[in-house]
């Protein structure tokens, strides 16, 4: 058989005998994609494990908060904390675009040996973080019921508990944003140990204060919010002290308003990131609201909070893999001493390995979570809440396999700076998700239906990241490349039809 391909306007004929090398090449790439304990796997592990440990702290503290609030013995407090936390998280995410943009700017300045430029970038980010933090805190303090309306109707019995919790918790948004900028600054210096230590100490403080403020001081669910506020201020203070001591930033720089020209890189890079964040949070808020509307007593809302904690534990592991993808893929694209073809092929190999790591990690994590479903009963004294959470927890465990591949794939897209494509994919997935929520509601599937919608949401994202990697993205390998000269310029970008330089890959 004869197959005709077209390369840059030229027709190239492939005979049947040439199909065998193509098949062997595909098999070789498939084998190379699996973890094998080589140097690449060691690099992945060395970057991912510290990231997992750091990211695991937040959901683990969330489990501790959930445990102590659950000991209060009523579903209203647990449901109120869950709703308020979702609103707080959504608000924080809406203004927390800085870490995604600050890290590469700081890393670039540090790599060039320009410490003054790095300090300037950090200071600018700190000023922006403080400004948006004040605005966000003011909104949550003055309009708590409006904010809560995103996740709970007026007839929800837990609105009072949620309002009290949210108004206290909102005091932590400024130090929380300062800490995220500091974390990204240290990461730009390739220092992941310091942020891990600070996060560990601050979260241990949070856990220790929970029972003291909730029970000994008689603050109830508000005590859990107060413990978080104290811990966030402690974290921000330690980070600022360390950065000043290491001369990463100067106090006078943080007290000076940056010029508009200096803010452009931060705001331009963050716009696409925030569009995706907005879409993702609309989906999460809709799920929380759907769970809250299932019954006014808050049993399903409380059960949803328990299952969200389980989901977040898994998502944290996958997010660490996503971060690793976002580091290794662009490092291969910009690798010195290699020609364009070698760089692109190296990035492909890394991307394929990361996708496989995501699949394997997701399968193992999902199996482990399925075995842990009986432990749900330890987190609430209300048996109705525990019973309502068991079925959805099984769906959460099943979703982890998809999460692994999706998060790794989205990390690859971020590493290639395909931000607009990633935002578009998230928007399409959200449309499917919101439509599914309405369908499962009409079918009366309850809380199980909410998590079935999540499975569809991740399924659409899975299709998108795989299409981007293998068909339309800058790392896609056309069949013609296996028979031509293999030059990287034949790679299809999918967004601008050219192989981009590392600094301008995709959108």
Residue pairs with C-beta under 8 A, 6 or more apart in sequence:
1 15
1 16
1 19
2 13
2 14
2 15
2 16
3 13
3 14
3 19
4 11
4 12
4 13
4 14
5 11
5 12
5 14
5 478
5 479
5 480
5 483
5 484
6 12
6 480
7 480
7 484
7 490
8 489
8 490
12 480
12 483
12 484
14 22
14 483
18 483
21 482
22 479
22 482
22 483
25 482
29 348
29 349
29 352
32 349
32 352
32 353
33 349
33 352
33 353
33 355
33 356
34 353
34 356
35 41
35 353
35 356
35 357
35 360
40 349
40 350
40 353
41 353
43 328
44 324
44 328
44 353
44 354
44 357
47 323
47 324
47 327
47 328
48 320
48 321
48 323
48 324
49 320
50 192
50 193
50 196
51 192
51 319
51 320
51 323
51 324
52 316
52 317
52 320
53 196
54 192
54 195
54 196
54 199
55 316
55 317
55 319
55 320
56 313
56 316
56 317
57 199
57 200
57 203
58 203
58 312
58 316
59 309
59 312
59 313
59 316
60 203
60 313
61 203
61 206
61 207
62 85
62 309
62 312
63 309
63 313
63 379
64 206
64 207
64 210
65 81
65 206
65 210
65 224
65 227
65 228
66 78
66 81
66 305
66 306
66 309
66 379
67 378
67 379
68 210
68 211
68 214
68 215
68 224
69 77
69 78
69 81
69 214
69 221
69 224
70 78
70 379
70 380
70 381
70 382
71 381
72 78
72 214
72 220
72 221
73 381
73 382
74 382
75 158
75 297
75 298
75 299
75 301
75 302
75 380
75 382
75 384
75 385
76 157
76 158
76 161
76 297
76 298
77 158
77 161
77 220
77 221
78 298
78 302
78 305
78 380
78 382
78 385
79 156
79 158
79 161
79 162
79 292
79 298
79 299
79 301
79 302
79 305
80 158
80 159
80 160
80 161
80 162
80 164
80 165
80 221
80 298
81 161
81 162
81 165
81 221
81 224
81 225
81 305
82 288
82 301
82 302
82 304
82 305
82 308
83 148
83 151
83 152
83 156
83 158
83 162
83 288
83 292
83 301
84 148
84 161
84 162
84 163
84 165
84 166
84 169
84 225
85 165
85 169
85 305
86 151
86 284
86 285
86 288
87 140
87 147
87 148
87 150
87 151
87 162
87 166
87 285
88 140
88 166
88 169
88 170
88 173
89 281
89 284
90 150
90 281
90 284
90 285
91 136
91 139
91 140
91 147
91 170
91 173
92 136
92 173
92 176
92 177
93 277
93 280
93 281
94 136
94 274
94 277
94 278
94 281
95 132
95 133
95 135
95 136
95 177
96 177
96 180
96 277
97 269
97 270
97 271
97 273
97 274
97 277
98 125
98 128
98 129
98 177
98 180
98 181
98 184
98 266
98 270
99 180
99 181
99 183
99 184
100 184
100 269
100 270
100 273
100 414
101 125
101 265
101 266
101 269
101 270
101 273
102 121
102 122
102 125
102 181
102 184
102 185
102 188
102 266
103 184
103 185
103 187
103 188
104 188
105 121
105 188
105 265
105 266
106 118
106 121
106 122
106 184
106 185
106 188
106 189
107 187
107 188
107 189
107 190
109 115
109 117
109 118
109 121
109 188
110 118
110 188
110 189
115 247
118 185
118 188
118 189
118 248
119 247
119 248
119 249
119 250
119 253
120 253
120 262
122 181
122 185
122 243
122 248
122 249
123 249
123 250
123 253
123 254
123 256
123 258
124 258
124 262
124 263
124 266
125 181
125 184
125 185
125 266
126 178
126 181
126 249
126 254
127 254
127 256
127 257
127 258
128 258
128 263
128 266
129 174
129 177
129 178
129 180
129 181
130 174
130 177
130 178
132 177
133 173
133 174
133 176
133 177
133 178
134 174
136 170
136 173
137 170
137 171
137 173
137 174
139 147
140 147
140 166
140 167
140 170
140 173
141 167
141 170
144 163
144 166
144 167
144 170
145 159
145 163
147 166
148 159
148 162
148 163
148 166
150 285
150 289
151 285
151 288
151 289
151 292
152 158
152 159
152 162
152 289
152 292
152 301
153 289
153 292
153 293
155 296
156 162
156 292
156 296
156 298
156 301
157 296
157 297
157 298
158 292
158 298
158 301
161 221
164 221
164 222
164 225
165 221
165 222
165 224
165 225
166 225
168 222
168 225
168 226
168 229
169 225
169 228
169 229
171 229
172 228
172 229
172 231
172 232
172 233
174 236
175 232
175 233
175 235
175 236
175 237
176 232
176 235
176 236
178 236
178 239
178 240
179 198
179 232
179 235
179 236
179 239
182 195
182 236
182 239
182 240
182 242
182 243
183 195
183 199
183 239
185 243
185 248
185 249
186 192
186 194
186 195
187 195
189 248
194 242
195 239
198 235
198 238
198 239
198 242
199 235
201 234
201 238
202 231
202 232
202 234
202 235
202 238
203 231
205 227
205 230
205 231
205 234
206 227
206 228
206 230
206 231
207 227
209 223
209 226
209 227
209 230
209 231
210 223
210 224
210 227
212 223
212 227
213 219
213 223
213 224
213 226
213 227
214 220
214 221
214 223
214 224
214 227
215 223
217 223
219 226
242 248
243 249
244 250
244 251
269 419
272 419
272 420
272 422
272 423
272 507
273 419
275 423
276 419
276 422
276 423
276 426
279 423
279 426
279 427
279 430
280 426
280 430
282 430
282 434
283 429
283 430
283 433
283 434
283 457
286 433
286 434
286 437
287 304
287 433
287 437
287 450
287 453
287 454
288 301
288 304
290 437
290 441
290 450
291 300
291 301
291 303
291 304
291 447
291 450
292 298
292 300
292 301
292 304
294 300
294 301
294 446
294 447
295 301
299 382
299 384
299 385
299 388
300 388
300 446
300 447
302 380
302 382
302 385
302 388
303 385
303 386
303 388
303 389
303 392
303 447
304 389
304 392
304 447
304 450
306 376
306 379
306 380
306 385
306 386
306 389
306 393
307 389
307 392
307 393
307 396
307 447
307 451
309 379
310 369
310 372
310 376
310 393
310 396
310 397
311 396
311 399
311 454
313 369
314 362
314 365
314 366
314 369
314 396
314 399
314 400
314 403
315 403
315 407
317 361
317 365
318 358
318 361
318 362
318 365
318 400
318 403
318 404
318 406
318 407
318 408
319 407
321 354
321 357
321 358
321 361
321 404
321 407
321 408
321 411
322 407
322 408
322 410
322 411
322 414
323 411
324 354
324 411
325 350
325 351
325 354
325 408
325 409
325 411
325 412
325 414
325 415
326 411
326 412
326 414
326 415
327 415
328 350
328 354
328 415
329 347
329 350
329 351
329 354
329 411
329 412
329 415
329 416
329 475
330 347
330 415
330 416
330 417
330 502
330 505
332 343
332 346
332 347
332 349
332 350
333 343
333 344
333 346
333 347
333 415
333 416
333 502
333 505
334 343
334 502
335 342
335 343
335 346
338 346
340 487
340 488
340 489
340 499
341 486
341 487
341 488
343 488
344 475
344 488
344 491
344 499
345 488
347 475
348 475
348 477
351 412
351 469
351 475
352 469
354 408
354 411
354 412
355 405
355 408
355 409
355 412
355 469
357 404
357 408
358 403
358 404
358 405
358 406
358 407
358 408
358 409
359 401
359 404
359 405
360 404
361 404
362 400
362 401
362 402
362 403
362 404
362 405
363 400
363 401
363 404
365 400
365 404
366 397
366 398
366 399
366 400
366 401
367 397
369 393
369 396
369 397
369 400
370 394
370 397
370 398
373 390
373 393
373 394
373 397
376 386
376 389
376 390
376 393
377 383
377 386
379 386
380 386
380 389
388 447
389 447
391 447
391 448
392 447
392 448
392 450
392 451
395 448
395 451
395 452
395 454
395 455
396 451
398 455
399 451
399 454
399 455
399 458
402 455
402 458
402 459
402 461
402 462
403 458
405 462
405 465
405 466
406 458
406 461
406 462
406 465
408 465
409 461
409 462
409 464
409 465
409 466
409 468
409 469
410 422
410 461
410 465
412 465
412 468
412 469
412 475
413 419
413 421
413 422
413 465
413 468
413 473
413 506
414 422
416 473
416 474
416 475
416 500
416 505
416 506
417 500
417 503
417 504
417 505
417 506
417 507
418 468
418 473
418 474
418 495
418 505
418 506
418 507
419 506
419 507
420 495
420 506
420 507
421 468
421 473
421 494
421 495
421 506
421 507
425 460
425 461
425 464
425 465
425 468
426 461
428 460
428 464
429 457
429 458
429 460
429 461
429 464
430 457
432 456
432 457
432 460
433 453
433 454
433 456
433 457
433 460
436 452
436 453
436 456
436 457
437 449
437 450
437 453
440 448
440 449
440 450
440 452
440 453
441 449
443 449
445 452
467 473
468 476
468 494
469 475
469 476
470 476
470 477
471 492
471 494
472 492
472 493
472 494
472 495
473 492
473 493
473 494
473 495
473 506
474 491
474 492
474 493
474 494
474 495
474 499
474 500
474 505
474 506
475 491
476 491
476 492
476 493
476 494
477 491
478 490
478 491
478 492
480 490
481 487
481 490
481 491
484 490
488 499
489 498
489 499
491 499
493 499
493 500
493 506
494 506
495 506
495 507
496 506
496 507
500 506
